[in-house]
Every structure is written in C-alpha cells, then in structure tokens.
Amino acid sequence: MALTYGTNGIKQKDYQVYIAATATAATTLGSYKSAKNLTTLGNLTDAMTQLGELRTDSISITAENGDTVEGNNVGEIVLNKACAMAAELINATPTNINALSLMDGTAVTVVVVEKDFHKVDEADYKTVIVIENLVMSYSENITGGDIPRASISISRSVANVADFRIIDDVTAA
C-alpha cells in the first residue's frame, strides 16, 4: 500500500452526477473501465443523463462499518461495509420528477465526475466515481413555501468498499 504524504491535491471539489439504467450504459461503461481516459469518460456520460441541478452538499458517497463481531484476540472485527450514494435534485420540475420516479426500483449506474480539473504532479486530472448496477430508490419533498426537491439514493452492504464503487483520477492528457 502506497500512501502519499503532504498536502498536494487537497481541495474542495464540486461534482456532476450522471445516471442511466444499467443496460443503457453497459457498452460505454465497459469501454471506460478498459481505458480510463477523457474520451471514454465522455462517451460514457454522453450515454447517460446528467441528473440536473443538485444541492451541492447533498451529493454524498459514504462507506461505514456494517456488521461486526467481537473477536476473542483482536477485538471488533468488521464483517462488511455499509455503502451508500445520495443526491438531491433542486430543479425538481414535473418532467424531472416523473422521469426519476419511473427509475425508482430500477438497476442504475451512477457516474460522479469532478467538475474542474485538479493538478497532481503538474498533470491535470478529474476524479471519477462509478457505482454500477444497484437498485435506485427515489423520494420527493414538495412543500408549500419551499422549492420542490427530489432525492435519489442507492446502497449496498459489501465485503469492502471497492466492491461498491470504482474511483480514479482520469488524466486530461
């Protein structure tokens, strides 16, 4: 395991979220996974739908300890990770609400892409997170005096975080 020491690459990031039924994104996702570059990323996101205007702080991807058991020698042993992704759409127009509600309970692929490039050793990169083939859950909140909001979430308990998502820095070169 190689960890990098220092403060290089630390910055706040904004993301764009793309979503598609898993079957729709399968071919371009395979190409992206084979050659992770801006061209295959562009082809993948072109085959998907940008989720829309999201509340920035609502885009979250989490991984926490799931089930545990107490061992007699080493203490608490983590058996799995509880992983989740969520985002809240704030331009929840009737068209957007209806489109998302049709995807409720459908296996989807979600791609989260850093909006701006960041530098690593003088090269430009974008962080890309891919979560594939998980059933989406949809909810909405339409309240008088407030903007309508629609939320999506996907979750799964997995043996390790890498079984939930793929995360890479994709180079601009």
PyMOL commands that set and color helices and strands:
alter all, ss='L'
color gray80, all
select helices_A, chain A and resi 22-34+38-46+56-58+94-103+161-163
alter helices_A, ss='H'
color red, helices_A
select strands_A, chain A and resi 15-21+49-50+60-65+68-71+75-78+81-89+107-114+118-120+123-135+137-141+149-158+166-171
alter strands_A, ss='S'
color yellow, strands_A
deselect
rebuild
show_as cartoon
